[in-house]
């Protein structure tokens, strides 16, 4: 089963506000291997649709520029 989980809240330098960073996780069935961890299959930002609607905002979390992550630690 796959579900979205809030990983953290960060300040977005592009939008100049707090945003949520989410991961879509898939967990193994409990009747198979119980000690196996979840797997991340997607990541997104709580404002990804807003950024996708703006032609000037491009980042990894909005799926518009996989090469740039504004939340990556320098």
N, CA, C and O atoms as a Tripos MOL2 file, in Angstrom:
@<TRIPOS>MOLECULE
protein
  296   295    74     0     0
PROTEIN
NO_CHARGES

@<TRIPOS>ATOM
      1 N           0.8330   -1.1830    0.0000 N.3       1 UNK1
      2 CA          0.0000    0.0000    0.0000 C.3       1 UNK1
      3 C           0.8760    1.2430    0.0000 C.2       1 UNK1
      4 O           1.8610    1.3080    0.7360 O.2       1 UNK1
      5 N           0.5330    2.2130   -0.8040 N.am      2 UNK2
      6 CA          1.2840    3.4690   -0.8820 C.3       2 UNK2
      7 C           0.4890    4.5760   -0.2080 C.2       2 UNK2
      8 O          -0.7370    4.6300   -0.3070 O.2       2 UNK2
      9 N           1.2140    5.4680    0.4860 N.am      3 UNK3
     10 CA          0.5630    6.6000    1.1560 C.3       3 UNK3
     11 C           1.5490    7.7730    1.2170 C.2       3 UNK3
     12 O           2.7640    7.5770    1.2090 O.2       3 UNK3
     13 N           1.0050    8.9890    1.2780 N.am      4 UNK4
     14 CA          1.8200   10.1960    1.3850 C.3       4 UNK4
     15 C           2.0570   10.5290    2.8570 C.2       4 UNK4
     16 O           1.1420   10.4430    3.6760 O.2       4 UNK4
     17 N           3.2990   10.9100    3.1840 N.am      5 UNK5
     18 CA          3.6820   11.2710    4.5470 C.3       5 UNK5
     19 C           4.4130   12.6040    4.5470 C.2       5 UNK5
     20 O           5.2900   12.8430    3.7160 O.2       5 UNK5
     21 N           4.0490   13.4650    5.4790 N.am      6 UNK6
     22 CA          4.7630   14.7280    5.6590 C.3       6 UNK6
     23 C           6.1070   14.4160    6.3000 C.2       6 UNK6
     24 O           6.1580   13.8600    7.3970 O.2       6 UNK6
     25 N           7.1940   14.7720    5.6230 N.am      7 UNK7
     26 CA          8.5340   14.4910    6.1170 C.3       7 UNK7
     27 C           9.0400   15.6460    6.9670 C.2       7 UNK7
     28 O           9.5890   15.4380    8.0490 O.2       7 UNK7
     29 N           8.8500   16.8630    6.4730 N.am      8 UNK8
     30 CA          9.2660   18.0430    7.2200 C.3       8 UNK8
     31 C           8.6300   19.2910    6.6320 C.2       8 UNK8
     32 O           8.1100   19.2880    5.5170 O.2       8 UNK8
     33 N           8.6880   20.3420    7.4070 N.am      9 UNK9
     34 CA          8.2340   21.6570    6.9690 C.3       9 UNK9
     35 C           9.4680   22.5280    6.8510 C.2       9 UNK9
     36 O          10.2950   22.5810    7.7620 O.2       9 UNK9
     37 N           9.5870   23.2130    5.7160 N.am     10 UNK10
     38 CA         10.7650   24.0560    5.4730 C.3      10 UNK10
     39 C          10.3240   25.3930    4.9060 C.2      10 UNK10
     40 O           9.2170   25.5330    4.3860 O.2      10 UNK10
     41 N          11.2180   26.3780    5.0170 N.am     11 UNK11
     42 CA         10.9960   27.6830    4.4070 C.3      11 UNK11
     43 C          11.4250   27.5970    2.9500 C.2      11 UNK11
     44 O          12.5470   27.1880    2.6530 O.2      11 UNK11
     45 N          10.5360   27.9790    2.0410 N.am     12 UNK12
     46 CA         10.8510   27.9690    0.6130 C.3      12 UNK12
     47 C          11.3850   29.3400    0.2170 C.2      12 UNK12
     48 O          10.6840   30.3410    0.3710 O.2      12 UNK12
     49 N          12.6230   29.4040   -0.2940 N.am     13 UNK13
     50 CA         13.1840   30.6900   -0.7070 C.3      13 UNK13
     51 C          12.5220   31.2620   -1.9610 C.2      13 UNK13
     52 O          12.6320   32.4580   -2.2300 O.2      13 UNK13
     53 N          11.8460   30.4250   -2.7140 N.am     14 UNK14
     54 CA         11.1760   30.8960   -3.9220 C.3      14 UNK14
     55 C           9.8410   31.5510   -3.5680 C.2      14 UNK14
     56 O           9.5540   32.6680   -3.9970 O.2      14 UNK14
     57 N           9.0330   30.8450   -2.7840 N.am     15 UNK15
     58 CA          7.7100   31.3520   -2.4120 C.3      15 UNK15
     59 C           7.7400   32.2510   -1.1840 C.2      15 UNK15
     60 O           6.7710   32.9550   -0.8980 O.2      15 UNK15
     61 N           8.8460   32.2260   -0.4670 N.am     16 UNK16
     62 CA          9.0210   33.0150    0.7690 C.3      16 UNK16
     63 C           7.9570   32.6770    1.8070 C.2      16 UNK16
     64 O           7.3550   33.5630    2.4130 O.2      16 UNK16
     65 N           7.7390   31.3870    1.9980 N.am     17 UNK17
     66 CA          6.8070   30.9120    3.0220 C.3      17 UNK17
     67 C           7.1200   29.4600    3.3740 C.2      17 UNK17
     68 O           7.8870   28.7940    2.6790 O.2      17 UNK17
     69 N           6.5220   28.9810    4.4520 N.am     18 UNK18
     70 CA          6.6980   27.6030    4.8750 C.3      18 UNK18
     71 C           5.9210   26.6770    3.9360 C.2      18 UNK18
     72 O           4.7930   26.9740    3.5430 O.2      18 UNK18
     73 N           6.5440   25.5560    3.5860 N.am     19 UNK19
     74 CA          5.9030   24.5380    2.7570 C.3      19 UNK19
     75 C           6.1530   23.1720    3.3830 C.2      19 UNK19
     76 O           7.0980   22.9960    4.1510 O.2      19 UNK19
     77 N           5.3200   22.2310    3.0570 N.am     20 UNK20
     78 CA          5.5010   20.8630    3.5280 C.3      20 UNK20
     79 C           6.1610   20.0270    2.4480 C.2      20 UNK20
     80 O           5.8210   20.1400    1.2700 O.2      20 UNK20
     81 N           7.1100   19.1850    2.8500 N.am     21 UNK21
     82 CA          7.7710   18.2650    1.9310 C.3      21 UNK21
     83 C           7.2440   16.8640    2.2310 C.2      21 UNK21
     84 O           7.3160   16.3920    3.3660 O.2      21 UNK21
     85 N           6.7170   16.2120    1.2090 N.am     22 UNK22
     86 CA          6.0590   14.9170    1.3670 C.3      22 UNK22
     87 C           6.7990   13.8180    0.6190 C.2      22 UNK22
     88 O           7.4610   14.0710   -0.3870 O.2      22 UNK22
     89 N           6.6760   12.5980    1.1220 N.am     23 UNK23
     90 CA          7.1660   11.4040    0.4410 C.3      23 UNK23
     91 C           6.0000   10.4560    0.2700 C.2      23 UNK23
     92 O           5.1710   10.2970    1.1660 O.2      23 UNK23
     93 N           5.9470    9.8290   -0.8910 N.am     24 UNK24
     94 CA          4.9810    8.7550   -1.0750 C.3      24 UNK24
     95 C           5.7370    7.4640   -0.8050 C.2      24 UNK24
     96 O           6.6910    7.1290   -1.5080 O.2      24 UNK24
     97 N           5.3040    6.7510    0.2100 N.am     25 UNK25
     98 CA          5.9890    5.5410    0.6510 C.3      25 UNK25
     99 C           5.1360    4.3170    0.3720 C.2      25 UNK25
    100 O           3.9080    4.3430    0.4610 O.2      25 UNK25
    101 N           5.8310    3.2550    0.0320 N.am     26 UNK26
    102 CA          5.1590    1.9770   -0.1600 C.3      26 UNK26
    103 C           5.7680    0.9990    0.8440 C.2      26 UNK26
    104 O           6.9870    0.8730    0.9570 O.2      26 UNK26
    105 N           4.9010    0.3230    1.5550 N.am     27 UNK27
    106 CA          5.3220   -0.6280    2.5770 C.3      27 UNK27
    107 C           5.0790   -2.0480    2.0760 C.2      27 UNK27
    108 O           4.1060   -2.2910    1.3620 O.2      27 UNK27
    109 N           5.9440   -2.9820    2.4370 N.am     28 UNK28
    110 CA          5.7100   -4.3700    2.0390 C.3      28 UNK28
    111 C           4.5020   -4.9400    2.7780 C.2      28 UNK28
    112 O           4.1460   -4.4780    3.8630 O.2      28 UNK28
    113 N           3.9040   -5.9090    2.1970 N.am     29 UNK29
    114 CA          2.7930   -6.5710    2.8760 C.3      29 UNK29
    115 C           3.3040   -7.2490    4.1310 C.2      29 UNK29
    116 O           4.3760   -7.8560    4.1240 O.2      29 UNK29
    117 N           2.5570   -7.1490    5.1850 N.am     30 UNK30
    118 CA          2.9980   -7.6790    6.4780 C.3      30 UNK30
    119 C           3.1460   -9.1930    6.4890 C.2      30 UNK30
    120 O           3.8810   -9.7340    7.3140 O.2      30 UNK30
    121 N           2.4650   -9.8780    5.5930 N.am     31 UNK31
    122 CA          2.5690  -11.3400    5.5870 C.3      31 UNK31
    123 C           3.7840  -11.8350    4.8000 C.2      31 UNK31
    124 O           4.0340  -13.0380    4.7220 O.2      31 UNK31
    125 N           4.5410  -10.8890    4.2130 N.am     32 UNK32
    126 CA          5.7640  -11.2790    3.5080 C.3      32 UNK32
    127 C           6.9710  -11.0950    4.4270 C.2      32 UNK32
    128 O           7.2430  -11.9510    5.2690 O.2      32 UNK32
    129 N           7.6760  -10.0130    4.2770 N.am     33 UNK33
    130 CA          8.8800   -9.7760    5.0760 C.3      33 UNK33
    131 C           8.5960   -8.6400    6.0380 C.2      33 UNK33
    132 O           8.4580   -7.4950    5.6090 O.2      33 UNK33
    133 N           8.5070   -8.9220    7.3130 N.am     34 UNK34
    134 CA          8.0990   -7.9140    8.2900 C.3      34 UNK34
    135 C           9.2110   -6.9370    8.6540 C.2      34 UNK34
    136 O           8.9180   -5.8270    9.0970 O.2      34 UNK34
    137 N          10.4780   -7.3130    8.4830 N.am     35 UNK35
    138 CA         11.5690   -6.4140    8.8630 C.3      35 UNK35
    139 C          12.0300   -5.5230    7.7130 C.2      35 UNK35
    140 O          13.0020   -4.7800    7.8570 O.2      35 UNK35
    141 N          11.3510   -5.5890    6.5880 N.am     36 UNK36
    142 CA         11.7290   -4.7770    5.4340 C.3      36 UNK36
    143 C          11.1680   -3.3640    5.5900 C.2      36 UNK36
    144 O          10.0020   -3.1930    5.9470 O.2      36 UNK36
    145 N          11.9870   -2.3640    5.3250 N.am     37 UNK37
    146 CA         11.5810   -0.9600    5.4690 C.3      37 UNK37
    147 C          10.7300   -0.5190    4.2740 C.2      37 UNK37
    148 O          10.6220   -1.2180    3.2660 O.2      37 UNK37
    149 N          10.1420    0.6440    4.4230 N.am     38 UNK38
    150 CA          9.3600    1.2100    3.3230 C.3      38 UNK38
    151 C          10.2920    1.6690    2.2040 C.2      38 UNK38
    152 O          11.5030    1.7930    2.3910 O.2      38 UNK38
    153 N           9.7020    1.9150    1.0470 N.am     39 UNK39
    154 CA         10.4480    2.4260   -0.1010 C.3      39 UNK39
    155 C           9.7800    3.7200   -0.5510 C.2      39 UNK39
    156 O           8.5560    3.7800   -0.6600 O.2      39 UNK39
    157 N          10.5710    4.7530   -0.8100 N.am     40 UNK40
    158 CA         10.0450    6.0320   -1.2860 C.3      40 UNK40
    159 C           9.9040    5.9370   -2.7970 C.2      40 UNK40
    160 O          10.8620    5.6310   -3.5070 O.2      40 UNK40
    161 N           8.6860    6.2070   -3.2790 N.am     41 UNK41
    162 CA          8.4570    6.1180   -4.7220 C.3      41 UNK41
    163 C           8.2250    7.4840   -5.3630 C.2      41 UNK41
    164 O           8.2570    7.6010   -6.5880 O.2      41 UNK41
    165 N           7.9910    8.5240   -4.5480 N.am     42 UNK42
    166 CA          7.8120    9.8820   -5.0850 C.3      42 UNK42
    167 C           7.9860   10.8940   -3.9580 C.2      42 UNK42
    168 O           7.8150   10.5720   -2.7820 O.2      42 UNK42
    169 N           8.3260   12.1130   -4.3360 N.am     43 UNK43
    170 CA          8.4400   13.2250   -3.3890 C.3      43 UNK43
    171 C           7.7690   14.4390   -4.0140 C.2      43 UNK43
    172 O           7.7850   14.6120   -5.2330 O.2      43 UNK43
    173 N           7.1810   15.2750   -3.1710 N.am     44 UNK44
    174 CA          6.5670   16.5030   -3.6780 C.3      44 UNK44
    175 C           6.5000   17.5480   -2.5730 C.2      44 UNK44
    176 O           6.7340   17.2550   -1.4010 O.2      44 UNK44
    177 N           6.1840   18.7370   -2.9600 N.am     45 UNK45
    178 CA          6.0210   19.8700   -2.0540 C.3      45 UNK45
    179 C           4.5280   20.1740   -1.9380 C.2      45 UNK45
    180 O           3.7610   19.8880   -2.8570 O.2      45 UNK45
    181 N           4.1220   20.7440   -0.8240 N.am     46 UNK46
    182 CA          2.7100   21.0820   -0.6400 C.3      46 UNK46
    183 C           2.2350   22.1660   -1.6050 C.2      46 UNK46
    184 O           1.0310   22.3470   -1.7850 O.2      46 UNK46
    185 N           3.1600   22.8830   -2.2200 N.am     47 UNK47
    186 CA          2.8050   23.9460   -3.1610 C.3      47 UNK47
    187 C           3.2190   23.6030   -4.5980 C.2      47 UNK47
    188 O           3.3800   24.5030   -5.4220 O.2      47 UNK47
    189 N           3.3880   22.3340   -4.9010 N.am     48 UNK48
    190 CA          3.8710   21.9430   -6.2280 C.3      48 UNK48
    191 C           2.9390   22.3710   -7.3550 C.2      48 UNK48
    192 O           3.4140   22.7530   -8.4240 O.2      48 UNK48
    193 N           1.6350   22.3180   -7.1460 N.am     49 UNK49
    194 CA          0.7050   22.7370   -8.2020 C.3      49 UNK49
    195 C           0.7840   24.2370   -8.4610 C.2      49 UNK49
    196 O           0.6870   24.6840   -9.6040 O.2      49 UNK49
    197 N           0.9600   25.0030   -7.4000 N.am     50 UNK50
    198 CA          1.1280   26.4490   -7.5380 C.3      50 UNK50
    199 C           2.3770   26.7650   -8.3590 C.2      50 UNK50
    200 O           2.3460   27.6140   -9.2490 O.2      50 UNK50
    201 N           3.4630   26.0820   -8.0540 N.am     51 UNK51
    202 CA          4.7140   26.3130   -8.7830 C.3      51 UNK51
    203 C           4.6200   25.8250  -10.2280 C.2      51 UNK51
    204 O           5.1830   26.4440  -11.1310 O.2      51 UNK51
    205 N           3.9180   24.7290  -10.4480 N.am     52 UNK52
    206 CA          3.7410   24.2340  -11.8140 C.3      52 UNK52
    207 C           2.9130   25.1940  -12.6590 C.2      52 UNK52
    208 O           3.0990   25.2700  -13.8740 O.2      52 UNK52
    209 N           2.0040   25.9230  -12.0310 N.am     53 UNK53
    210 CA          1.1670   26.8800  -12.7530 C.3      53 UNK53
    211 C           1.9410   28.1380  -13.1360 C.2      53 UNK53
    212 O           1.5390   28.8650  -14.0440 O.2      53 UNK53
    213 N           3.0510   28.3960  -12.4430 N.am     54 UNK54
    214 CA          3.8820   29.5700  -12.7120 C.3      54 UNK54
    215 C           5.0520   29.1470  -13.6000 C.2      54 UNK54
    216 O           5.8590   28.3070  -13.2020 O.2      54 UNK54
    217 N           5.1460   29.7120  -14.7730 N.am     55 UNK55
    218 CA          6.2010   29.3330  -15.7170 C.3      55 UNK55
    219 C           7.5940   29.7480  -15.2720 C.2      55 UNK55
    220 O           8.5750   29.3410  -15.8950 O.2      55 UNK55
    221 N           7.7150   30.5390  -14.2230 N.am     56 UNK56
    222 CA          9.0180   31.0370  -13.7910 C.3      56 UNK56
    223 C           9.5990   30.2700  -12.6070 C.2      56 UNK56
    224 O          10.7560   30.4780  -12.2440 O.2      56 UNK56
    225 N           8.8130   29.3920  -12.0080 N.am     57 UNK57
    226 CA          9.2700   28.6400  -10.8410 C.3      57 UNK57
    227 C           9.5620   27.2070  -11.2590 C.2      57 UNK57
    228 O           8.6700   26.4890  -11.7140 O.2      57 UNK57
    229 N          10.8090   26.7970  -11.1040 N.am     58 UNK58
    230 CA         11.2110   25.4570  -11.5120 C.3      58 UNK58
    231 C          12.0960   24.8360  -10.4370 C.2      58 UNK58
    232 O          13.1680   25.3590  -10.1340 O.2      58 UNK58
    233 N          11.6500   23.7160   -9.8590 N.am     59 UNK59
    234 CA         12.4820   23.0070   -8.8880 C.3      59 UNK59
    235 C          12.1310   21.5230   -8.8780 C.2      59 UNK59
    236 O          11.1230   21.1000   -9.4440 O.2      59 UNK59
    237 N          12.9750   20.7580   -8.2300 N.am     60 UNK60
    238 CA         12.8130   19.3090   -8.1530 C.3      60 UNK60
    239 C          11.4980   18.9120   -7.4960 C.2      60 UNK60
    240 O          10.8580   17.9540   -7.9290 O.2      60 UNK60
    241 N          11.0920   19.6240   -6.4710 N.am     61 UNK61
    242 CA          9.9120   19.2490   -5.6910 C.3      61 UNK61
    243 C           8.6090   19.5270   -6.4360 C.2      61 UNK61
    244 O           7.5620   18.9950   -6.0670 O.2      61 UNK61
    245 N           8.6630   20.3490   -7.4750 N.am     62 UNK62
    246 CA          7.4900   20.6190   -8.3060 C.3      62 UNK62
    247 C           7.5580   19.8440   -9.6230 C.2      62 UNK62
    248 O           6.7130   20.0270  -10.5000 O.2      62 UNK62
    249 N           8.5590   18.9840   -9.7580 N.am     63 UNK63
    250 CA          8.7570   18.1500  -10.9530 C.3      63 UNK63
    251 C           9.0260   18.9580  -12.2190 C.2      63 UNK63
    252 O           8.7900   18.4690  -13.3240 O.2      63 UNK63
    253 N           9.5180   20.1930  -12.0700 N.am     64 UNK64
    254 CA          9.7850   21.0150  -13.2470 C.3      64 UNK64
    255 C          11.2670   21.1970  -13.5290 C.2      64 UNK64
    256 O          11.6290   21.6160  -14.6290 O.2      64 UNK64
    257 N          12.1350   20.8950  -12.5690 N.am     65 UNK65
    258 CA         13.5800   20.9780  -12.7800 C.3      65 UNK65
    259 C          14.2690   19.9940  -11.8380 C.2      65 UNK65
    260 O          14.5910   20.3540  -10.7060 O.2      65 UNK65
    261 N          14.4990   18.7690  -12.2830 N.am     66 UNK66
    262 CA         15.1020   17.7720  -11.4120 C.3      66 UNK66
    263 C          16.5390   18.0810  -10.9900 C.2      66 UNK66
    264 O          17.0700   17.4490  -10.0770 O.2      66 UNK66
    265 N          17.1540   19.0350  -11.6450 N.am     67 UNK67
    266 CA         18.5520   19.3700  -11.3270 C.3      67 UNK67
    267 C          18.6960   20.3640  -10.1720 C.2      67 UNK67
    268 O          19.8050   20.5640   -9.6770 O.2      67 UNK67
    269 N          17.5840   21.0000   -9.7250 N.am     68 UNK68
    270 CA         17.7110   22.0130   -8.6810 C.3      68 UNK68
    271 C          16.7730   21.7300   -7.5130 C.2      68 UNK68
    272 O          15.5650   21.5720   -7.6910 O.2      68 UNK68
    273 N          17.3510   21.6690   -6.3200 N.am     69 UNK69
    274 CA         16.5900   21.4560   -5.0920 C.3      69 UNK69
    275 C          16.8130   22.6570   -4.1790 C.2      69 UNK69
    276 O          17.8950   22.7830   -3.6040 O.2      69 UNK69
    277 N          15.8150   23.5560   -4.0230 N.am     70 UNK70
    278 CA         16.0040   24.7300   -3.2050 C.3      70 UNK70
    279 C          16.1620   24.4290   -1.7050 C.2      70 UNK70
    280 O          16.5360   25.3100   -0.9310 O.2      70 UNK70
    281 N          15.8760   23.1920   -1.3040 N.am     71 UNK71
    282 CA         15.9770   22.8230    0.1120 C.3      71 UNK71
    283 C          17.2620   22.0590    0.4260 C.2      71 UNK71
    284 O          17.5240   21.7230    1.5810 O.2      71 UNK71
    285 N          18.0500   21.7900   -0.5950 N.am     72 UNK72
    286 CA         19.2920   21.0420   -0.4040 C.3      72 UNK72
    287 C          20.2720   21.8670    0.4180 C.2      72 UNK72
    288 O          20.4830   23.0510    0.1590 O.2      72 UNK72
    289 N          20.8570   21.2230    1.4030 N.am     73 UNK73
    290 CA         21.8340   21.9010    2.2490 C.3      73 UNK73
    291 C          23.1090   22.1650    1.4510 C.2      73 UNK73
    292 O          23.6040   21.2910    0.7390 O.2      73 UNK73
    293 N          23.6230   23.3650    1.5810 N.am     74 UNK74
    294 CA         24.8520   23.7390    0.8440 C.3      74 UNK74
    295 C          26.0820   23.2220    1.5510 C.2      74 UNK74
    296 O          27.2000   23.4380    1.0830 O.2      74 UNK74
@<TRIPOS>BOND
     1     1     2 1
     2     2     3 1
     3     3     4 2
     4     3     5 am
     5     5     6 1
     6     6     7 1
     7     7     8 2
     8     7     9 am
     9     9    10 1
    10    10    11 1
    11    11    12 2
    12    11    13 am
    13    13    14 1
    14    14    15 1
    15    15    16 2
    16    15    17 am
    17    17    18 1
    18    18    19 1
    19    19    20 2
    20    19    21 am
    21    21    22 1
    22    22    23 1
    23    23    24 2
    24    23    25 am
    25    25    26 1
    26    26    27 1
    27    27    28 2
    28    27    29 am
    29    29    30 1
    30    30    31 1
    31    31    32 2
    32    31    33 am
    33    33    34 1
    34    34    35 1
    35    35    36 2
    36    35    37 am
    37    37    38 1
    38    38    39 1
    39    39    40 2
    40    39    41 am
    41    41    42 1
    42    42    43 1
    43    43    44 2
    44    43    45 am
    45    45    46 1
    46    46    47 1
    47    47    48 2
    48    47    49 am
    49    49    50 1
    50    50    51 1
    51    51    52 2
    52    51    53 am
    53    53    54 1
    54    54    55 1
    55    55    56 2
    56    55    57 am
    57    57    58 1
    58    58    59 1
    59    59    60 2
    60    59    61 am
    61    61    62 1
    62    62    63 1
    63    63    64 2
    64    63    65 am
    65    65    66 1
    66    66    67 1
    67    67    68 2
    68    67    69 am
    69    69    70 1
    70    70    71 1
    71    71    72 2
    72    71    73 am
    73    73    74 1
    74    74    75 1
    75    75    76 2
    76    75    77 am
    77    77    78 1
    78    78    79 1
    79    79    80 2
    80    79    81 am
    81    81    82 1
    82    82    83 1
    83    83    84 2
    84    83    85 am
    85    85    86 1
    86    86    87 1
    87    87    88 2
    88    87    89 am
    89    89    90 1
    90    90    91 1
    91    91    92 2
    92    91    93 am
    93    93    94 1
    94    94    95 1
    95    95    96 2
    96    95    97 am
    97    97    98 1
    98    98    99 1
    99    99   100 2
   100    99   101 am
   101   101   102 1
   102   102   103 1
   103   103   104 2
   104   103   105 am
   105   105   106 1
   106   106   107 1
   107   107   108 2
   108   107   109 am
   109   109   110 1
   110   110   111 1
   111   111   112 2
   112   111   113 am
   113   113   114 1
   114   114   115 1
   115   115   116 2
   116   115   117 am
   117   117   118 1
   118   118   119 1
   119   119   120 2
   120   119   121 am
   121   121   122 1
   122   122   123 1
   123   123   124 2
   124   123   125 am
   125   125   126 1
   126   126   127 1
   127   127   128 2
   128   127   129 am
   129   129   130 1
   130   130   131 1
   131   131   132 2
   132   131   133 am
   133   133   134 1
   134   134   135 1
   135   135   136 2
   136   135   137 am
   137   137   138 1
   138   138   139 1
   139   139   140 2
   140   139   141 am
   141   141   142 1
   142   142   143 1
   143   143   144 2
   144   143   145 am
   145   145   146 1
   146   146   147 1
   147   147   148 2
   148   147   149 am
   149   149   150 1
   150   150   151 1
   151   151   152 2
   152   151   153 am
   153   153   154 1
   154   154   155 1
   155   155   156 2
   156   155   157 am
   157   157   158 1
   158   158   159 1
   159   159   160 2
   160   159   161 am
   161   161   162 1
   162   162   163 1
   163   163   164 2
   164   163   165 am
   165   165   166 1
   166   166   167 1
   167   167   168 2
   168   167   169 am
   169   169   170 1
   170   170   171 1
   171   171   172 2
   172   171   173 am
   173   173   174 1
   174   174   175 1
   175   175   176 2
   176   175   177 am
   177   177   178 1
   178   178   179 1
   179   179   180 2
   180   179   181 am
   181   181   182 1
   182   182   183 1
   183   183   184 2
   184   183   185 am
   185   185   186 1
   186   186   187 1
   187   187   188 2
   188   187   189 am
   189   189   190 1
   190   190   191 1
   191   191   192 2
   192   191   193 am
   193   193   194 1
   194   194   195 1
   195   195   196 2
   196   195   197 am
   197   197   198 1
   198   198   199 1
   199   199   200 2
   200   199   201 am
   201   201   202 1
   202   202   203 1
   203   203   204 2
   204   203   205 am
   205   205   206 1
   206   206   207 1
   207   207   208 2
   208   207   209 am
   209   209   210 1
   210   210   211 1
   211   211   212 2
   212   211   213 am
   213   213   214 1
   214   214   215 1
   215   215   216 2
   216   215   217 am
   217   217   218 1
   218   218   219 1
   219   219   220 2
   220   219   221 am
   221   221   222 1
   222   222   223 1
   223   223   224 2
   224   223   225 am
   225   225   226 1
   226   226   227 1
   227   227   228 2
   228   227   229 am
   229   229   230 1
   230   230   231 1
   231   231   232 2
   232   231   233 am
   233   233   234 1
   234   234   235 1
   235   235   236 2
   236   235   237 am
   237   237   238 1
   238   238   239 1
   239   239   240 2
   240   239   241 am
   241   241   242 1
   242   242   243 1
   243   243   244 2
   244   243   245 am
   245   245   246 1
   246   246   247 1
   247   247   248 2
   248   247   249 am
   249   249   250 1
   250   250   251 1
   251   251   252 2
   252   251   253 am
   253   253   254 1
   254   254   255 1
   255   255   256 2
   256   255   257 am
   257   257   258 1
   258   258   259 1
   259   259   260 2
   260   259   261 am
   261   261   262 1
   262   262   263 1
   263   263   264 2
   264   263   265 am
   265   265   266 1
   266   266   267 1
   267   267   268 2
   268   267   269 am
   269   269   270 1
   270   270   271 1
   271   271   272 2
   272   271   273 am
   273   273   274 1
   274   274   275 1
   275   275   276 2
   276   275   277 am
   277   277   278 1
   278   278   279 1
   279   279   280 2
   280   279   281 am
   281   281   282 1
   282   282   283 1
   283   283   284 2
   284   283   285 am
   285   285   286 1
   286   286   287 1
   287   287   288 2
   288   287   289 am
   289   289   290 1
   290   290   291 1
   291   291   292 2
   292   291   293 am
   293   293   294 1
   294   294   295 1
   295   295   296 2
@<TRIPOS>SUBSTRUCTURE
     1 UNK1         2 RESIDUE 1 A UNK
     2 UNK2         6 RESIDUE 1 A UNK
     3 UNK3        10 RESIDUE 1 A UNK
     4 UNK4        14 RESIDUE 1 A UNK
     5 UNK5        18 RESIDUE 1 A UNK
     6 UNK6        22 RESIDUE 1 A UNK
     7 UNK7        26 RESIDUE 1 A UNK
     8 UNK8        30 RESIDUE 1 A UNK
     9 UNK9        34 RESIDUE 1 A UNK
    10 UNK10       38 RESIDUE 1 A UNK
    11 UNK11       42 RESIDUE 1 A UNK
    12 UNK12       46 RESIDUE 1 A UNK
    13 UNK13       50 RESIDUE 1 A UNK
    14 UNK14       54 RESIDUE 1 A UNK
    15 UNK15       58 RESIDUE 1 A UNK
    16 UNK16       62 RESIDUE 1 A UNK
    17 UNK17       66 RESIDUE 1 A UNK
    18 UNK18       70 RESIDUE 1 A UNK
    19 UNK19       74 RESIDUE 1 A UNK
    20 UNK20       78 RESIDUE 1 A UNK
    21 UNK21       82 RESIDUE 1 A UNK
    22 UNK22       86 RESIDUE 1 A UNK
    23 UNK23       90 RESIDUE 1 A UNK
    24 UNK24       94 RESIDUE 1 A UNK
    25 UNK25       98 RESIDUE 1 A UNK
    26 UNK26      102 RESIDUE 1 A UNK
    27 UNK27      106 RESIDUE 1 A UNK
    28 UNK28      110 RESIDUE 1 A UNK
    29 UNK29      114 RESIDUE 1 A UNK
    30 UNK30      118 RESIDUE 1 A UNK
    31 UNK31      122 RESIDUE 1 A UNK
    32 UNK32      126 RESIDUE 1 A UNK
    33 UNK33      130 RESIDUE 1 A UNK
    34 UNK34      134 RESIDUE 1 A UNK
    35 UNK35      138 RESIDUE 1 A UNK
    36 UNK36      142 RESIDUE 1 A UNK
    37 UNK37      146 RESIDUE 1 A UNK
    38 UNK38      150 RESIDUE 1 A UNK
    39 UNK39      154 RESIDUE 1 A UNK
    40 UNK40      158 RESIDUE 1 A UNK
    41 UNK41      162 RESIDUE 1 A UNK
    42 UNK42      166 RESIDUE 1 A UNK
    43 UNK43      170 RESIDUE 1 A UNK
    44 UNK44      174 RESIDUE 1 A UNK
    45 UNK45      178 RESIDUE 1 A UNK
    46 UNK46      182 RESIDUE 1 A UNK
    47 UNK47      186 RESIDUE 1 A UNK
    48 UNK48      190 RESIDUE 1 A UNK
    49 UNK49      194 RESIDUE 1 A UNK
    50 UNK50      198 RESIDUE 1 A UNK
    51 UNK51      202 RESIDUE 1 A UNK
    52 UNK52      206 RESIDUE 1 A UNK
    53 UNK53      210 RESIDUE 1 A UNK
    54 UNK54      214 RESIDUE 1 A UNK
    55 UNK55      218 RESIDUE 1 A UNK
    56 UNK56      222 RESIDUE 1 A UNK
    57 UNK57      226 RESIDUE 1 A UNK
    58 UNK58      230 RESIDUE 1 A UNK
    59 UNK59      234 RESIDUE 1 A UNK
    60 UNK60      238 RESIDUE 1 A UNK
    61 UNK61      242 RESIDUE 1 A UNK
    62 UNK62      246 RESIDUE 1 A UNK
    63 UNK63      250 RESIDUE 1 A UNK
    64 UNK64      254 RESIDUE 1 A UNK
    65 UNK65      258 RESIDUE 1 A UNK
    66 UNK66      262 RESIDUE 1 A UNK
    67 UNK67      266 RESIDUE 1 A UNK
    68 UNK68      270 RESIDUE 1 A UNK
    69 UNK69      274 RESIDUE 1 A UNK
    70 UNK70      278 RESIDUE 1 A UNK
    71 UNK71      282 RESIDUE 1 A UNK
    72 UNK72      286 RESIDUE 1 A UNK
    73 UNK73      290 RESIDUE 1 A UNK
    74 UNK74      294 RESIDUE 1 A UNK
